[in-house]
Amino acid sequence: DPKDKSRPQATNAPTSSCQSTSQKTLLSFCHLKTNRDSSQPTNQGINNNFKEVTAVTKPSRDSSESSDQGFQGINSSSEDVTKTNRSIRSSSQGNIDDVMKAISNLSIKVENFGKRHSSLEQLVAEDNEVLKSLAAMRTASNIHQLAEASKYLEFFYNEESNTGILRCNPCFKMQVTARPTLNNLSPFQAQRIINSCGSGTLGTGKIFSKDVTQLLVEGHNNSWYRQKKLCIDHMCLLGDGNKLHKKAMEASRKEEERDKRRSTVASNIFRAVIVDLNLGAAATHFETMISFLSCCSVDVGNIGYGRNNFNDILSCLEKSVNRRIDAWLNEPLPSTLLPPHFWATIDKATPSRTTNQAVLVVARNEAGIPCPIPVAAPQVYKEFAPATYDAMAELLVKSIKDNFSKDVLSRLCGVAADGPYQAAGLRRRLLQELGIEDSDNGQLSFPVTWDAAHLLNLGVVEVKDQSPSSDHFKTFLRRCNVFNTVIANGKGFAFLQLIDKDARRPVAYATQRFASSSYDQWLKIEKSYSALWKAFDILYPNRPEDDQYQYMIAGSDFIADLLSFLDILEPIVDLMLRVQSLDVPIWKLKLWWPKVKAKLEKAANGDGISFPRLQQFGEEIVPGDHYQGVELIDGWLVTNQ
């Protein structure tokens, strides 16, 4: 409080010698601090503050001279320290500036390196193939292993000049894109055209002299290690031509993506065609299938959807399958070290308005298992041309030659077919087409034999049509066909389903099929006889007493014939089914037929063991008795027609 005069007032003059000494010490320190920090521009504000303090605490002129003299030693010492600090600071500042300048230049170089090679991390991280290639390349011990380790490198060796060329495939493809004519030249010709002077680069093809090529092939030498490092650097975008390689890798990656999508689209379209065939649908349903797949987010491409392309797609699919089969047929077996031999089987059929000749070949795989291969189904009759033996033989040879290679045809060792192909003219024409000389030992040079199943079926057909039992056989078949005529369709089949949902639907005896297939008609009647009769009874409740159908299917003699035919033909049908298997050679029929013949001879002599079904129900098969709950009536006897 200025009014309070009892308190001492502040003045500019020092109150004591001690106070004057403190002020001078502070002044000297501030002066030293100001001189030391004057070279640092960041301390300009602090220096100004010290100057202000110096101005405030500056002593007056009338201060004692003794105090000034007492501090002269301190001032001189402070000046010496200031000079020393200046010299140290100037030398240190120069060293720091040099270090900072070097660090700054290094940072610029690292930043530029990262900008130039920013794609390396992406190239290695995203492209797993490059990463695998680099890992495999580091383990290679010569130039051949290096080229095999990476799909991006390729090495060509000239045996005449003993020189070699190593090139990067993606980079060379860019060269071919700019100059398509290079693709028609050899690697050495293309290298000379691209590199008019010099040995070239990896991108254009690097050619090596005879001595260097020998060193690279041997490996474990300085030339090999240097070239190996250059290749790895090239893959990592570190060597010469890194910009070209980067563009080439990007173009190669895009091309692989396009090829992958193209392959996926083609596979999806082919699968749609195969499904359409399995469904038995027409080509128009192919468009519906493609629309369905597109709605399910399946990539089906943008073209090739029309039904008009259906046959072309099938042709492409067939050619692709044929190439694989041809490669398999020409591959040596591990057991013989030779490609497999095969035999062919042929037959004519008329599935539609045209008659075709189906051709199949059968070859055994590594495990000895026969593999049937469909070859073709050419049309038999063309432009009023008759189906002669020569024409059928030529169709067989032409089908194998057109779908597979000519070498495959040289391993055709025989033909198995049915009756129309057993003529001598067919075999003679086949020998001419294949260039085989006939031997004196019958058909050993090129056998054309009966198919075993067809041969057995000939015996059954002969018994049915030409034997003394022919009338009885045909009468039995006519009685069995009544079930198919009355109950197989319409109201009769509806009644059958109401009675027993598990009942077998009756079928007719197919004369154009094997007896083994028609045998199934009798098995269905035996299994579902009770339900078949009940359906017939409901369908014709008010039938007359002399209705012919009821005697044909419910007579005791019919049941006796049904069980007898099942027992007699069972071993023959079993043998037919066995020889129809592709893993059974035809000569097995020679071994198995005597056993079947012995059973039939026992049945002809009245041996009850040969009739298991008839022996089980023999006492019940009489008029008035029951079989499967059906009352049997008198037998059917035709006295007049």
ABEGO torsion letter per residue (X at the ends): XAABAABBBBBABBABAAAAAAAAAAAAAAAAAAAAAAABAAAAAAAAAAAAAAAAABBBAABBAAAAAAAAAAAAAAAAAAAAAAAAAAAAAAAAAAAAAAAAAAAAAAAAAAAAAAAAAAAAAABAAAAAAAAAAAABABAAAAAAABAABBBBBBAAAGBBBBBBAAAAAAAAAABAAAAABBAAAAAAAABABEAEBAAAEBBBBAAAAAAAAAEGBAAAAAAAAAAAAAAAGABBGAAAAAAAAAAAAAAAAAAAAAAAAAAAAAAAAAAAAAAGBBAAAAAAAAAAAAAAGBBAEABGABAAAAAAAAAAAAAAAAAAAAAAAABBBAAAGBBBBBBBBBBBBBABABBBBBBBBBBBBAAGBBBBBBABBBBABBGGBBBBAAAAAAAAAAAAAAABBAAAAAABAEBBBBAAAABAAAAAAAAAAAGBBBBAAEAAABBBBBBAAAAAAAAAAAAAAABAAAAAAAAAAAAAAAAAAAAABEAAAAAAAAABAABBBBBBBBAABBAAAAAAAAAAAAAAAAAAAAAAAAABAABBAABAAAAAAABAAAAAAAAAAAAAAAAAAAAAAAAABAABBAAAAAAAAAAAAAAAAAAAAGBAAABAAAAAAAAABBBGBBBGGBBBBBBBBBABX
